[in-house]
Amino acid sequence: MKAWKALVPPLLGLCLLVVPAPAGLAPHAWHYFALFAAVIAALVLEPLPGGAVGLLGLTVAVLFARFLLYSPEQLAKPGFSVSGAALAWGLSGFSNPTVWLIFAAFMFALAYEKTGLGRRIALVLVKLMGSSTLYLGYAVLLADLLLAPFTPSNTARSGGTIFPVISHLPPLYDSKPNDPSRHRIGSYLMWVALATTCVTSSLFMTALAPNVLAVELVRKTIHVDLQWLKWLFAALPACLLLLALIPLVTYWVEKPSVKGGPEVPRWAAEELAKMGVLTRKEVLLLVYVGCALGLWIFGDAYVNPTTVALLVIGMMLVTGVITWPQMMQNKDAWNTYAWFATLVALADGLSRVGFIPWFATSVGAHLGGLSVFQALAALLLVNFLLHYLFASITAHVTAVLPVLLAVGAAIPGMPVDKMALLLCLQLGIMGVITPYGTGPSPVYFGSGFLPGPLYWKLGTVFGLLFLAAFFLITVPWVMLR
């Protein structure tokens, strides 16, 4: 690894550490932010793999918890054990349901690979639409769009249903993960899938679980009811444009070297003929995935999506669709699990120490001299950019949304119902900016087709694109209705 990449993150953390804490923020909270900034810098520069960075950052936070995580008042409480409390916090990410759902997505992909079902479905897609790489991008987009209104977990929808299938498309074009050949088509397809699910998560209230949580918080905080159709019509103009643009812009930015050709569908048809009829394991996997999808769509009120995924993994093990040694050898799954579990805990620490509420309130204190529209624009920009500090949209909603709602509601003349709707409509699209911003992100990041530098580049490009569409289309559309 390059020495400067290893030196920059700790130097950044040390520089912030010696700067006095801003007014109104506890010293331990500022010190924790210094550590978090160093971790994010390391994730961007990648002197070590993401999992190792997360583990080191978490270990430092737990080891120096007395100075980073807790105030003097908390430390003074009788019977309070710093080491025990800090360790419990540090390990909390490993029990997070979303982290396990991400892990399950990799196991689903493993089953598609071992049974041959993923290759079969990929060949069918190539046979039908393989004459053009661009058409394949739109096929991936359409699959997510059709599932989105009925699947309240974008991790289950994209990470658990779409990713396991499309991960078998690149090898058909000799495009391999963690290899320069990923640019042939693999990186293109993976990014189209990730960017699409971020947009569909904003398009439908029921396409993302935190959307429903946000609606409830809006109701409790400022007593405004957001309806499903009102949400859809507000999001529709910008989201439809973005969905139309995603494969095209990705095609332009990522530039897949494989463009397609008439010989590819013919070859796919020949390969399908060689595979013959469905095997027993393929049929079983189809049944399990169908049951999982049905429960994800219709059973969310009765059983957690992560429980459904773990149940399916158990059934696959019992019936021999995959084996335990195969699961243990799935290095990408375990690496992503460790990376995201540590990052979830680290991001949670920002709210725990009070940094996020302080930052949002500080922004609100500077909005007094602005016009209503300027104040609204500032709130929306802060809401979007603050997501760089979160590894979970649910955590973002819980920590930030009530504060911004309260700040906005206190501004004279602010249309609180429209402000609340606009804040909520950002929740899906903000997930595109980082490799940890939303549930499916670590799945695609861990695929090997979207390494760190490429992911951050595409995240910046599409973050700006999504933000521009939001401010130029969605904001005027909502405000003028």
C-alpha positions in Angstrom: 0.0 0.0 0.0 1.1 3.6 -0.7 2.5 5.2 2.4 0.6 8.5 2.0 -2.7 6.6 1.9 -1.9 5.1 5.3 -0.7 8.4 6.8 -3.5 10.8 5.7 -6.4 9.3 7.8 -4.6 9.3 11.2 -3.2 12.8 10.4 -6.7 14.1 9.6 -8.0 12.6 12.9 -5.1 14.1 14.9 -5.5 17.6 13.3 -9.2 17.6 14.3 -8.4 16.2 17.7 -6.2 19.2 18.6 -8.8 21.7 17.4 -11.0 22.9 20.3 -14.6 21.7 20.3 -17.0 24.1 18.7 -19.4 26.0 20.9 -22.3 23.9 22.2 -20.6 20.6 21.5 -19.1 18.4 24.2 -15.4 17.8 23.9 -15.9 14.0 23.9 -18.3 14.3 20.9 -15.8 16.4 18.9 -13.1 13.9 19.7 -15.3 11.1 18.5 -16.0 13.0 15.3 -12.3 13.2 14.7 -12.0 9.5 14.8 -15.0 9.0 12.5 -13.6 11.5 10.0 -10.3 9.5 10.0 -12.3 6.2 9.4 -14.2 7.8 6.4 -10.9 9.1 5.0 -9.5 5.6 5.2 -12.5 4.1 3.5 -12.1 6.5 0.6 -8.3 6.0 0.3 -8.3 2.3 1.1 -4.8 1.8 2.7 -6.5 -1.4 4.0 -9.6 -3.3 3.0 -12.9 -1.7 4.3 -13.5 -4.4 6.8 -10.1 -3.9 8.4 -10.6 -0.1 8.5 -13.9 -0.5 10.2 -12.5 -3.0 12.7 -9.6 -0.8 13.6 -11.8 2.3 14.0 -14.2 0.4 16.2 -11.4 -1.0 18.4 -9.9 2.5 18.9 -13.4 3.8 19.9 -13.9 1.1 22.4 -10.4 1.3 23.8 -10.6 5.0 24.4 -14.3 5.1 25.1 -13.8 7.1 28.3 -12.6 10.0 26.2 -14.7 9.5 23.0 -18.1 8.1 23.9 -19.1 9.3 27.3 -19.5 12.6 29.1 -18.2 13.2 32.6 -21.8 13.0 33.9 -22.2 9.5 32.4 -18.9 8.4 33.7 -19.8 9.6 37.2 -22.9 7.4 37.5 -22.7 4.8 40.2 -22.0 1.3 38.9 -21.3 2.5 35.3 -18.8 0.2 33.6 -17.1 2.0 30.7 -15.5 -1.1 29.3 -18.7 -3.2 29.4 -20.9 -0.5 27.9 -18.4 0.4 25.2 -17.9 -3.2 24.2 -21.7 -3.8 24.0 -22.0 -0.7 21.8 -19.1 -1.8 19.6 -20.6 -5.2 19.0 -24.1 -3.9 18.4 -23.6 -3.7 14.6 -23.1 -7.5 14.4 -26.6 -8.0 15.6 -28.2 -5.4 13.3 -31.0 -7.0 11.1 -29.9 -5.1 8.0 -26.3 -6.3 8.3 -27.6 -9.9 8.4 -29.9 -9.2 5.4 -26.9 -8.0 3.5 -25.0 -11.2 4.5 -28.0 -13.3 3.4 -28.0 -11.6 -0.1 -24.5 -13.0 -0.6 -25.7 -16.5 0.4 -28.6 -16.2 -2.1 -26.0 -15.3 -4.8 -23.9 -18.3 -3.7 -26.9 -20.6 -4.2 -27.6 -19.2 -7.6 -24.0 -20.0 -8.5 -23.7 -23.5 -7.1 -27.1 -24.7 -8.5 -26.5 -23.1 -12.0 -29.9 -21.2 -11.7 -28.1 -17.9 -11.8 -26.3 -18.8 -15.0 -29.6 -20.1 -16.6 -31.5 -16.9 -15.8 -28.6 -14.8 -17.0 -28.5 -16.7 -20.2 -32.2 -16.2 -20.7 -31.8 -12.4 -20.2 -28.9 -12.4 -22.7 -30.9 -14.4 -25.2 -33.7 -11.9 -25.0 -31.8 -8.6 -24.7 -28.1 -9.4 -25.1 -27.8 -7.7 -28.5 -27.2 -4.5 -26.6 -25.5 -3.8 -23.3 -27.7 -0.7 -22.9 -30.8 -2.9 -23.2 -29.5 -5.2 -20.5 -29.2 -2.1 -18.2 -32.8 -1.2 -18.8 -33.8 -4.8 -18.2 -32.2 -4.6 -14.8 -33.9 -1.3 -14.1 -37.3 -2.6 -15.1 -37.0 -5.6 -12.7 -36.4 -3.3 -9.7 -39.1 -0.9 -10.8 -41.7 -3.7 -11.0 -40.8 -5.0 -7.5 -40.3 -1.7 -5.8 -44.0 -0.7 -4.9 -44.5 -4.1 -3.1 -41.1 -4.7 -1.4 -40.5 -2.4 1.6 -36.8 -3.5 1.9 -34.5 -2.3 -0.9 -31.9 -4.7 0.5 -34.2 -7.6 0.0 -35.4 -6.3 -3.3 -32.1 -5.4 -4.9 -29.5 -7.2 -2.8 -31.5 -10.4 -2.2 -33.4 -10.7 -5.5 -31.7 -8.8 -8.3 -28.1 -8.9 -7.4 -27.9 -12.8 -7.2 -29.2 -12.9 -10.8 -27.2 -10.1 -12.5 -24.0 -11.2 -10.8 -24.0 -14.1 -13.3 -24.2 -11.8 -16.3 -20.6 -10.4 -16.3 -18.9 -13.9 -16.5 -20.9 -14.6 -19.7 -19.0 -11.7 -21.2 -15.6 -12.6 -19.7 -15.9 -9.7 -17.2 -14.5 -10.7 -13.9 -14.6 -9.1 -10.4 -11.4 -7.5 -8.9 -9.9 -7.5 -12.4 -9.5 -4.8 -15.1 -12.0 -6.9 -17.2 -14.7 -5.7 -14.8 -15.0 -2.6 -17.1 -16.2 -4.9 -20.0 -19.8 -4.9 -18.6 -19.7 -5.9 -14.9 -19.2 -2.5 -13.4 -21.9 -1.0 -15.7 -24.6 -3.5 -14.7 -23.8 -3.4 -11.0 -24.0 0.4 -10.9 -27.2 0.5 -12.9 -28.8 -1.8 -10.3 -27.6 0.2 -7.3 -28.6 3.6 -8.7 -31.9 2.3 -9.8 -32.9 1.0 -6.4 -32.0 4.3 -4.8 -34.4 6.1 -7.2 -37.3 3.6 -6.8 -36.8 3.8 -3.0 -37.7 7.5 -3.3 -40.4 7.0 -5.9 -42.7 4.8 -3.8 -43.4 5.2 -0.1 -43.6 1.4 0.3 -40.2 0.7 -1.5 -38.1 1.5 1.6 -38.8 0.7 5.2 -37.4 4.0 6.6 -39.9 5.8 4.4 -42.7 4.5 6.5 -40.8 5.3 9.7 -40.3 8.9 8.4 -44.1 9.2 7.7 -44.8 8.3 11.3 -42.2 10.7 12.6 -43.7 13.5 10.5 -47.1 12.7 11.9 -45.9 12.8 15.5 -43.5 15.8 15.2 -45.5 18.3 13.2 -48.9 16.5 12.9 -48.9 16.2 9.1 -50.1 13.1 7.3 -48.3 12.0 4.1 -50.4 9.8 1.8 -49.1 7.1 -0.6 -50.5 8.7 -3.7 -49.4 12.2 -2.7 -45.9 10.9 -2.2 -46.0 9.1 -5.6 -47.2 12.2 -7.6 -44.6 14.4 -5.8 -41.8 12.1 -6.7 -42.9 11.0 -10.2 -41.5 13.7 -12.5 -37.9 13.7 -11.3 -37.8 9.9 -10.6 -39.1 9.0 -14.0 -36.5 11.2 -15.6 -33.7 9.7 -13.5 -34.8 6.2 -14.3 -34.6 7.0 -18.0 -31.2 8.5 -17.5 -29.4 6.0 -15.2 -28.5 3.4 -17.9 -27.5 6.1 -20.3 -25.4 8.2 -17.9 -23.7 5.1 -16.5 -23.0 3.9 -20.1 -21.3 7.3 -20.7 -19.4 7.6 -17.4 -18.4 3.9 -16.9 -18.0 3.2 -20.7 -18.5 -0.6 -20.9 -16.2 -2.0 -23.6 -18.7 -4.7 -24.5 -21.5 -3.1 -26.5 -23.4 -6.2 -27.5 -23.9 -7.9 -30.9 -26.2 -10.4 -32.7 -23.9 -13.3 -32.1 -24.3 -13.0 -28.3 -28.0 -14.0 -28.1 -27.3 -16.9 -30.5 -24.5 -18.1 -28.3 -26.7 -17.8 -25.2 -29.4 -19.9 -26.9 -26.8 -22.7 -27.6 -25.6 -22.6 -24.0 -29.2 -22.9 -22.6 -29.7 -25.9 -24.8 -26.6 -27.5 -23.4 -27.8 -26.9 -19.8 -31.0 -29.0 -20.4 -33.9 -29.1 -18.1 -34.0 -27.6 -14.6 -32.3 -29.7 -11.9 -33.8 -30.6 -8.6 -31.6 -28.0 -6.8 -32.7 -25.3 -9.2 -36.3 -26.1 -8.7 -35.9 -26.0 -4.9 -34.1 -22.7 -5.1 -36.8 -21.2 -7.3 -39.4 -22.3 -4.7 -37.4 -20.8 -1.8 -36.8 -17.5 -3.6 -40.5 -17.3 -4.6 -41.5 -17.9 -1.0 -39.0 -15.3 0.2 -40.2 -12.7 -2.3 -43.8 -13.4 -1.4 -43.1 -12.9 2.3 -41.0 -9.8 1.7 -43.8 -8.3 -0.3 -46.9 -9.4 1.7 -45.6 -10.6 5.0 -43.6 -7.6 6.3 -46.3 -6.9 9.0 -45.9 -10.5 10.3 -42.3 -11.5 9.9 -39.1 -9.4 9.5 -37.4 -9.6 6.1 -34.1 -10.7 7.8 -35.9 -13.6 9.5 -37.3 -14.6 6.1 -33.8 -14.6 4.6 -32.3 -16.6 7.4 -35.1 -19.1 7.1 -34.4 -19.6 3.4 -30.7 -20.1 4.1 -31.6 -22.7 6.7 -33.9 -24.5 4.2 -31.1 -24.4 1.5 -28.7 -26.0 4.0 -31.2 -28.7 5.0 -32.1 -29.7 1.5 -28.5 -29.5 0.1 -29.0 -26.6 -2.2 -25.8 -25.2 -0.6 -23.5 -26.7 2.0 -22.0 -25.3 5.2 -18.4 -25.5 3.9 -19.5 -23.5 0.8 -21.0 -20.9 3.1 -17.8 -20.7 5.1 -15.7 -20.3 2.0 -17.8 -17.3 0.8 -15.1 -14.7 1.7 -17.0 -11.8 0.1 -20.0 -12.4 2.4 -18.0 -12.5 5.6 -15.9 -9.6 4.6 -18.9 -7.4 3.9 -20.6 -8.5 7.1 -17.6 -7.5 9.2 -17.2 -4.2 7.3 -20.8 -3.0 7.5 -21.3 -4.3 11.1 -18.4 -2.1 12.3 -19.5 0.9 10.3 -23.1 0.7 11.5 -21.8 1.0 15.1 -19.4 3.8 14.3 -22.0 5.8 12.5 -24.4 5.2 15.4 -21.8 6.7 17.7 -22.2 10.2 16.1 -25.8 10.3 17.3 -25.0 8.7 20.6 -22.5 11.4 21.5 -24.8 14.2 20.4 -22.9 15.3 17.3 -25.7 14.9 14.8 -28.4 16.8 16.8 -25.9 19.6 17.6 -24.9 20.0 13.9 -28.6 20.1 12.7 -29.5 22.6 15.4 -26.5 24.7 14.6 -27.6 24.9 11.0 -31.1 25.9 12.1 -29.7 28.7 14.2 -28.2 30.3 11.1 -31.5 30.2 9.1 -33.2 33.2 10.8 -32.1 35.8 8.3 -33.0 33.7 5.2 -36.1 33.7 3.1 -38.5 30.8 3.4 -37.2 29.3 0.2 -33.6 29.8 1.1 -34.2 28.2 4.5 -35.9 25.3 2.9 -33.1 24.8 0.4 -30.6 24.8 3.2 -32.5 22.2 5.2 -32.8 20.0 2.2 -29.1 20.3 1.4 -28.1 19.6 5.0 -30.4 16.6 5.1 -28.8 15.1 1.9 -25.2 15.8 2.8 -25.5 14.6 6.4 -26.0 11.1 4.9 -22.2 10.9 4.5 -22.1 10.4 8.2 -24.6 7.5 8.3 -24.4 3.8 7.4 -28.2 3.4 7.7 -31.1 5.4 6.3 -33.1 4.2 9.3 -30.5 5.8 11.6 -30.5 8.9 9.5 -34.3 9.2 9.8 -34.3 8.6 13.5 -31.5 11.1 14.3 -31.9 13.9 11.8 -35.5 14.1 10.6 -37.2 15.1 13.9 -34.5 17.8 14.4 -34.9 19.3 10.9 -38.7 19.1 11.1 -38.6 21.1 14.4 -36.1 23.6 13.0 -38.2 24.1 9.8 -41.5 24.4 11.6 -40.1 27.2 13.7 -39.4 29.4 10.6 -42.2 31.9 10.0 -44.1 31.2 6.8 -42.6 27.8 6.2 -45.1 25.4 4.5 -44.5 22.5 6.9 -46.4 19.9 5.0 -44.4 20.5 1.8 -41.2 20.8 3.8 -41.8 17.4 5.4 -42.7 15.7 2.1 -39.5 17.1 0.4 -37.3 15.9 3.3 -38.8 12.4 3.1 -38.5 12.2 -0.7 -34.7 12.5 -0.3 -34.4 9.3 1.7 -33.9 6.9 -1.2 -31.8 9.0 -3.5 -29.3 10.0 -0.8 -28.3 6.3 -0.5 -26.3 6.5 -3.7 -23.5 8.7 -2.5 -21.4 6.2 -0.4 -20.6 2.5 -0.4 -22.4 2.3 3.0 -25.3 4.7 2.4 -28.1 2.2 2.0 -28.6 -1.6 2.5 -27.8 -2.8 -1.0 -24.7 -0.6 -1.3 -22.3 -3.0 0.6 -23.6 -5.9 -1.5 -22.7 -4.2 -4.8 -19.5 -2.7 -3.3 -18.5 -6.2 -2.1 -19.1 -7.7 -5.5 -15.7 -6.8 -6.8 -17.1 -4.9 -9.8 -17.3 -1.5 -7.9 -14.0 -1.0 -6.1 -13.6 1.9 -3.7 -12.2 4.6 -6.1 -14.8 3.8 -8.8 -17.6 3.6 -6.3 -16.8 7.0 -4.8 -16.5 8.5 -8.3 -19.8 7.2 -9.4 -21.4 8.1 -6.1 -20.3 11.7 -6.5 -21.5 11.9 -10.2 -24.9 10.4 -9.5 -25.2 12.2 -6.1 -24.9 15.5 -8.0 -27.3 14.3 -10.7 -29.9 13.2 -8.2 -29.5 16.3 -6.2 -29.8 18.5 -9.3 -33.0 16.7 -10.4 -34.4 17.0 -6.9 -33.8 20.8 -6.7 -34.7 21.6 -10.3 -37.8 19.4 -10.6 -39.1 18.0 -7.4 -38.8 21.1 -5.2 -40.6 23.4 -7.7 -43.2 20.7 -8.5 -44.1 20.3 -4.8 -44.0 23.9 -3.9 -46.2 25.1 -6.8 -48.8 22.4 -6.4 
